[in-house]
Every structure is written in structure tokens, then in C-alpha cells.
Amino acid sequence: MSATVLLGMMGAGKTTLGGLLAERLGAPYASLDGMIAAAAGKDIPRIFAEDGEDEFRRQETAALAEILAADAAGVIDTGGGIVDRPANRELLAASSARRIYLQAPAEILAARIGTPEGRPMLVEGDLVPQLAKLLERRDAHYRAAATIVFPTAEAAGPEEAAAELARLLQE
């Protein structure tokens, strides 16, 4: 079994489904943001605040290249902005990993996120237009990078979504 990379906006369910899917598949689970934070010795909002988005994106590309080069089976969740850099899109396209775009509309994403705290790409205020703007910019890149587009808003809940994804991956 090759790696499975979860793509999508913040609030799409990458972290929640990543752990559940890995459990169902009997595979290891890794969070790209977790890898970056561990290597940097600080959390993602602090990296953004102290080092800036460009430095975070550089670290993100390095971590993505490392984990894809390992070509190990497992489930990997990525940050929502992974597709913003052309280098990341190229790494994903060249990978043998299955790439799943967890798609959801801005209204659903906003409801799942709740508050922008700890989300460096969001500011206080109405989340729906902020997320809609990000989604408009990223959607085509997610779709181009994905081997499967999975609408998470249609699932009854995380357990059901993980079960459906596991079925799709085992076909």
C-alpha cells in the first residue's frame, strides 16, 4: 500500500479523518504540520508570527519532500496551504501517493473551525468570506493534485467518512 496524502482547506477534516483512516487501514499516521512544528521546536502560529509565512512554506516544502521521498505506507495530513506553492504541487504530482482532496464548502468549513484562534491565515470576523476567498484560490490546485475528490460535507460524521474513504482506497 502506498502513502495516502490528505489535502484540503482548514476545517475539511484532514486531521480528524487522518487518524481515523489510518486506524481503519492499519497504517501509520503523520501530520505534516506536526513534523514541521517538532523540527522547529515551536507551533505553527508561532512559526508564522516569528519567522513569517515564507519561512513556514519553505519548511513545509522540505517536510513534504522528505515524507514523500520515504515512500512509506501511511496516512499523511497536510496543511491547507500546501497547494499554494508550485514546488509542493510538483512534489505531489510526481508522487506515487494517493492524494485525497477533502472538499467542503466555506460555510461548512467555518462551522467546523468556529474561531480563527491558532489559524494564521484567518483574522477575527466573519469566517465564511475569508474561507471562500481562500477556497476560490486553492480549489483548482487541490483538484489538480488529487487522485480522489471526497466531499466531506456529505458524510454523516467523521467515522462514516473514514469508513467510506477506507472502502474507496481498498477497491
GUTOR-884598 format. One record per atom (N, C-alpha, C, O, CB): residue in one letter; x, y, z. Coordinates in steps of 0.2 Angstrom, whole numbers, plus 5000, padded with zeros to 4 digits. Glycine has a CB too. Layout:
residues N
AXYZ;...
//
This chain:
residues 171
M500449945000;M500050005000;M500450065000;M500950075004;M499550005006;S500350114996;S500750174995;S500450225000;S499950215003;S500750204988;A500750275001;A500550335006;A499950365003;A499750364997;A501050385007;T499550385008;T498950425007;T499050495009;T499150505015;T498250395010;V498950545005;V499050615007;V498350655007;V498050655002;V499550655003;L498150685013;L497550715013;L497650795012;L498150825015;L497250705020;L497350815007;L497350885005;L496650925007;L496150885007;L497550894998;G496650985008;G496051025008;G496151085013;G496651095016;G495550975011;M495651125013;M495651185017;M495651165025;M495451105027;M495051225016;M495851215029;M495751205036;M494951195037;M494551225034;M496051275040;G494851145042;G494151135043;G493851075039;G493351055040;G493751195043;A494251055034;A493951005029;A493950935033;A493650895030;A494451005023;G494350925038;G494350865041;G495050825041;G495050765042;G493850825039;K495550855038;K496150815037;K496450785043;K496650725043;K496750865034;T496450825049;T496750795055;T496350745058;T496550685060;T496850855060;T495650755058;T495150705061;T495150645057;T495250595060;T494450745062;L495050655051;L495050595046;L495650555045;L495650495045;L494750615039;G496250595046;G496850565045;G496950515050;G497150455049;G497450615046;G496850525057;G496950475062;G496450415061;G496650365062;G496850505069;L495850435060;L495350385059;L495450335053;L495350275054;L494650415058;L495650365048;L495850325042;L496450285043;L496450225041;L495950375036;A496950315046;A497550275047;A497350215051;A497650155050;A498050315051;E496950225056;E496750165061;E496350115057;E496450055058;E496250195067;R495850135053;R495550085049;R495950045044;R495849985042;R494950125045;L496450085041;L496950045036;L497450015040;L497849975036;L497250105031;G497550015046;G498149985050;G498750015048;G499249975047;G498049915049;A498750085046;A499350115044;A499550165049;A499150195053;A499250145037;P500250185048;P500450245052;P500150315050;P499950315044;P501250255052;Y500150355055;Y499850425053;Y500350475055;Y500750475060;Y499150435058;A500450525050;A500850585052;A500550645050;A500150655045;A501550575047;S500650695053;S500450765052;S501050805049;S501550815053;S500150795058;L500950835043;L501550875041;L501650935045;L502250955047;L501350895033;D501150965047;D501151025052;D501551005058;D501951035061;D500551055053;G501350945061;G501650915067;G502450905066;G502850925070;G501350855069;M502650885060;M503350875059;M503650935058;M504250945061;M503350835052;I503350985055;I503651055055;I503751085062;I504251115063;I503251095050;A503251085066;A503251105072;A503851075077;A504151105080;A502551105076;A503851005076;A504350975080;A505050995078;A505451005082;A504250895079;A505150995071;A505851015069;A506051085071;A506551095072;A505851005061;A505551135071;A505651205073;A505651215080;A505951265082;A505151245069;G505351165084;G505351175091;G504851235093;G504851255099;G506051195094;K504351245089;K503851295090;K503251275086;K503251245081;K504051365089;D502651295088;D502051285085;D501951325078;D502351375078;D501351285089;I501451305074;I501351335068;I501251415068;I501551455065;I500851305064;P500751435073;P500651505074;P501251545076;P501351605073;P500051515079;R501651515080;R502251545082;R502751555076;R503151605076;R502551515088;I502851505072;I503251505066;I503051565062;I503451605060;I503251435062;F502351565060;F502151625056;F502251685059;F502551735056;F501351615055;A502151695066;A502251755070;A503051775070;A503151835069;A502051755077;E503451735071;E504151745072;E504551745066;E505051785065;E504451705077;D504451695061;D504851685055;D504451705049;D504851715044;D505051615055;G503851715049;G503451735043;G503251675039;G503451615040;G503851775039;E502751695035;E502451635031;E502951605026;E502951545025;E501851665027;D503351655023;D503851625018;D504251575021;D504351515018;D504251685015;E504551585027;E504951535030;E504551475032;E504751415031;E505251565037;F503951475034;F503451425036;F503451385029;F503451315029;F502851445038;R503251415024;R503151375017;R503751345015;R503751285012;R502951425012;R504351375016;R505051335015;R505051275019;R505251225016;R505551385016;Q504951275025;Q504951215029;Q504451165027;Q504551105028;Q504851235037;E503851195025;E503351145023;E503551105017;E503451045016;E502651185022;T503851145012;T504151105006;T504651055008;T504651005005;T504351155001;A505051075012;A505651025014;A505350965018;A505550905016;A506151065019;A504850975022;A504550915025;A504150875021;A504150815021;A504050945031;L503750905016;L503350865011;L503850825007;L503750765005;L502950915006;A504450855004;A504950815000;A505150765004;A505250705001;A505450864998;E505350775010;E505650715015;E505150655016;E505350605015;E505750745022;I504450675017;I504050625018;I503850585012;I503750525012;I503350655022;L503750625006;L503650585000;L504250544998;L504150494995;L503450634995;A504850564999;A505450534997;A505450465001;A505750414998;A506050574998;A505250465007;A505250405011;A504850345008;A504950285009;A505050415018;D504350365004;D503850325000;D503550265005;D503550215003;D504250294994;A503450285011;A503150235016;A502450235016;A502150285014;A503450255023;A502150185017;A501450175018;A501250215024;A501550215029;A501150105018;G500650245023;G500350285029;G499950335027;G499850345021;G500950315033;V499650375032;V499150425030;V499450485033;V499750495038;V498450415034;I499550535028;I499850605030;I499350655029;I499050665024;I500450615025;D499250695034;D498850755033;D499350815032;D499850825035;D498350775039;T499050865028;T499450925026;T499150985028;T498550985030;T499650925018;G499451035028;G499151105030;G498751125024;G498851105018;G499651155032;G498251165025;G497851195020;G498151225014;G497951225009;G497251235023;G498751265016;G499051295011;G499551265007;G499951295003;G499351355014;I499651195008;I500151155004;I500151164997;I500651164994;I500051085006;V499551184994;V499551184986;V499651254984;V499751274978;V498851164984;D499851304989;D499951374987;D500651384983;D500751424979;D499951414993;R501151334985;R501751344982;R501851294976;R501651234976;R502351324987;P502051314970;P502151274964;P502551214966;P502451154963;P502451314958;A503151224970;A503551164971;A503151114975;A503351054974;A504151194976;N502751124979;N502351074983;N501851044978;N501750984978;N501951104988;R501551074973;R501151044968;R501550994964;R501250944962;R500751104964;E502151014962;E502550974958;E502750914962;E502750854959;E503251014956;L502950914968;L503150864973;L502550814973;L502550754972;L503350884980;L501950844974;L501350794975;L501150764968;L501050704968;L500750844977;A501250794962;A501050774956;A501550714954;A501450664951;A501150824950;A502250724956;A502750674955;A502650614959;A503050564958;A503450704955;S502350614965;S502250564970;S501850504968;S501350514964;S502050594976;S501950444970;S501550384969;S501050384974;S500550334974;S501950324969;A501050434979;A500550434984;A499850444982;A499750474977;A500650484990;R499350414985;R498650434983;R498450494987;R498650504993;R498150374986;R498150544983;R498050604986;R497350624986;R497050624981;R498450664981;I497050634992;I496350644993;I496250714994;I496450745000;I496050594998;Y495850754990;Y495550814992;Y494950814996;Y494450794993;Y495450854985;L494950835002;L494350835006;L494050895005;L494250955008;L494550825014;Q493550895001;Q493150954999;Q492550975003;Q492150935005;Q492950954992;A492551035005;A491951065009;A491851135007;A492351175006;A492051055016;P491251155007;P491051225006;P491251275011;P491351255017;P490351245004;A491351335010;A491651385015;A491151385021;A491451395027;A491651455012;E490551385020;E490051385026;E490151325031;E490151335037;E489351385024;I490251265028;I490451205032;I491151215036;I491151205042;I490451145028;L491651235032;L492251245035;L492251295041;L492551285046;L492751275029;A491851355040;A491851405045;A491451375051;A491751385057;A491451465043;A490951335050;A490651305056;A491051255060;A491051255066;A489951265054;R491451215056;R491951175059;R492551205063;R492751185068;R492251125054;I492751265060;I493351295063;I493151335069;I493451335074;I493651345058;G492551365069;G492251405075;G492551475076;G492251525074;G492351365081;T493251475078;T493551545079;T494251535075;T494551485074;T493651555086;P494551595073;P495151595070;P495751585074;P496351585071;P495151655066;E495651575080;E496251575085;E496651515083;E496451455082;E495951565092;G497351525082;G497851475080;G497851465073;G498151415071;G497651415084;R497451505069;R497451495062;R497751555059;R497451605058;R496651485059;P498451555057;P498751615055;P498451645048;P498651705047;P499451595054;M498151605044;M497851635038;M497151665039;M496951695034;M497851575033;L496951665045;L496251695046;L496351755051;L496751755056;L495751645049;V495851805051;V495851855056;V495151855059;V494651825056;V495951925052;E495051895065;E494451895068;E493851925063;E494051965058;E494451945074;G493251905064;G492751925059;G492351865056;G492451815058;G493051975054;D492051885051;D491651835048;D492051785044;D492451805039;D491051865043;L492051725046;L492551675043;L492351655036;L492751635031;L492551615047;V491651655034;V491451625028;V491751665022;V492051635017;V490651635027;P491751735022;P492051765016;P492851755015;P493151745010;P491951835016;Q493151755021;Q493851735021;Q494051665018;Q494451655014;Q494151745029;L493651615021;L493751555018;L493551545011;L493851505007;L493351505023;A493051575009;A492851575002;A493351604997;A493451574992;A492151615001;K493651655000;K494251684996;K494851634995;K495051624990;K494451754999;L495051605001;L495551555001;L495351494996;L495751474992;L495751535008;L494751474997;L494551414993;L494451424986;L494651384982;L493851394996;E494251484984;E494251504977;E494951504974;E495051484968;E493951574976;R495451524978;R496151524976;R496451454975;R496851444971;R496551574980;R496251414980;R496551344980;R496251294977;R496551244976;R496651334988;D495551294976;D495151234974;D495451204968;D495551144968;D494451264973;A495651244963;A495851214956;A496551174958;A496651124955;A495951264951;H496951204962;H497551164964;H497451104968;H497751054966;H498051214968;Y496951104972;Y496851044976;Y496550994971;Y496750934971;Y496251054981;R496151014967;R495850964962;R496350934957;R496350874955;R495250994958;A496850974955;A497350954950;A497850904954;A498150864951;A497751014948;A497950914960;A498450874964;A498150814966;A498450764968;A498650914970;A497450804967;A497150754969;A497050694965;A496950704959;A496450774972;T497050634967;T496850574963;T496150554965;T495850514961;T497350514965;I495850584971;I495150574973;I494950634976;I495250664980;I495150514978;V494350654974;V494050714977;V493450684982;V493050654979;V493750764972;F493450704988;F493050674993;F492650724996;F492950765000;F493350624998;P491950734995;P491650794998;P491450775005;P490950735007;P490950804994;T491750805010;T491650785017;T491050815020;T490750785025;T492250815021;A490750865017;A490050885019;A489550835018;A488950845022;A489950955016;E489650785014;E489050735013;E489050685017;E488650645018;E489150715006;A489650675021;A489650615026;A489250635032;A489250695034;A490450605028;A489050585035;A488650595041;A489050615047;A488750645052;A488250525043;G489650595047;G490150615053;G490850585051;G490950555046;G489850585059;P491350605055;P491950585054;P492050505053;P492450485049;P492450605059;E491750465057;E491850395057;E491550365050;E491850325047;E491450355063;E490950395048;E490650375042;E491150395036;E491250355031;E489950395041;A491450455036;A491850475031;A492450435031;A492750415025;A492050555032;A492750415037;A493350375037;A493250305034;A493650275030;A493650365044;A492650275036;A492450215033;A492350215025;A492650165022;A491750185036;E492050265023;E491950275016;E492650285012;E492750255007;E491550335014;L493050325015;L493750335012;L494150265012;L494450245007;L494150385016;A494150225017;A494450165018;A494150115012;A494550085009;A494350135025;R493550115011;R493250075006;R493550094999;R493750054995;R492450085006;L493550164998;L493750184991;L494550164990;L494650144985;L493650264991;L494850174996;L495650154995;L495750084994;L496250064992;L495950185001;Q495350044997;Q495449964996;Q495149934990;Q495149874989;Q495149935002;E494749974986;E494449954980;E495049934975;E494849914969;E494050004977;
//
